[in-house]
Amino acid sequence: MNESENIAELLKNARTIAVVGLSDDPFRASYDVSQYMQSQGYRIIPVNPMIRGSLGENAYPTLSDVPEKIDIVNVFRRPEFVPQVVEEAIRLRVPAIWLQEGVIHEGAAQKARDAGMFVVMDRCILKEHRKIHH
């Protein structure tokens, strides 16, 4: 399978997306993208220590605080924060990590791959979902 087919498979089978850096501000990209994914039937879990909640869901300060199984960690943070997120996702055995457009960290992505995770980097989950479903 090529990367596009792998992404399609991932999005077809995933149910729960933990969004690291999800804002409660409707004008931020993280909110817009997550609201779209929520409207497509995905469970969105905000991970951001600065907010209480977003999109009608309680927010958690870290991935480790999320009390349920996560299928994808979607990252809306600057690249320097990615290694820490990847470390936590590996510890929690999350199957996939998605680094949004502009979020690029080759070292952390390779570490995630080496740990058996599926990695998508520098792509928008909304745009990829729309490609498959429109």
DAGI-V601774 format. One record per residue. RES is the residue in one letter. OMEGA is omega in whole degrees, -180 to 180 (999 if undefined). Layout:
res=RES omega=OMEGA
res=RES omega=OMEGA
This chain:
res=M omega=175
res=N omega=-175
res=E omega=180
res=S omega=178
res=E omega=178
res=N omega=179
res=I omega=179
res=A omega=179
res=E omega=179
res=L omega=-177
res=L omega=178
res=K omega=-174
res=N omega=-178
res=A omega=176
res=R omega=-172
res=T omega=-179
res=I omega=173
res=A omega=-176
res=V omega=-179
res=V omega=-178
res=G omega=178
res=L omega=-180
res=S omega=172
res=D omega=180
res=D omega=-177
res=P omega=-179
res=F omega=179
res=R omega=-179
res=A omega=-178
res=S omega=180
res=Y omega=-178
res=D omega=-179
res=V omega=-178
res=S omega=177
res=Q omega=177
res=Y omega=-178
res=M omega=177
res=Q omega=-180
res=S omega=179
res=Q omega=174
res=G omega=178
res=Y omega=173
res=R omega=-179
res=I omega=178
res=I omega=178
res=P omega=174
res=V omega=-177
res=N omega=-177
res=P omega=-176
res=M omega=-179
res=I omega=177
res=R omega=-178
res=G omega=178
res=S omega=178
res=L omega=178
res=G omega=-180
res=E omega=173
res=N omega=176
res=A omega=177
res=Y omega=-177
res=P omega=-179
res=T omega=175
res=L omega=-178
res=S omega=180
res=D omega=-178
res=V omega=-172
res=P omega=-179
res=E omega=-178
res=K omega=-180
res=I omega=177
res=D omega=-180
res=I omega=168
res=V omega=180
res=N omega=-170
res=V omega=172
res=F omega=178
res=R omega=177
res=R omega=-176
res=P omega=-177
res=E omega=179
res=F omega=-175
res=V omega=-178
res=P omega=179
res=Q omega=179
res=V omega=180
res=V omega=178
res=E omega=-178
res=E omega=180
res=A omega=177
res=I omega=179
res=R omega=-178
res=L omega=-180
res=R omega=175
res=V omega=-175
res=P omega=-175
res=A omega=174
res=I omega=-176
res=W omega=177
res=L omega=-175
res=Q omega=178
res=E omega=179
res=G omega=178
res=V omega=-174
res=I omega=174
res=H omega=-174
res=E omega=-178
res=G omega=-179
res=A omega=179
res=A omega=180
res=Q omega=178
res=K omega=178
res=A omega=178
res=R omega=-180
res=D omega=179
res=A omega=176
res=G omega=-180
res=M omega=171
res=F omega=-175
res=V omega=171
res=V omega=-176
res=M omega=176
res=D omega=175
res=R omega=179
res=C omega=-178
res=I omega=178
res=L omega=-179
res=K omega=180
res=E omega=179
res=H omega=180
res=R omega=178
res=K omega=-177
res=I omega=-169
res=H omega=178
res=H omega=999
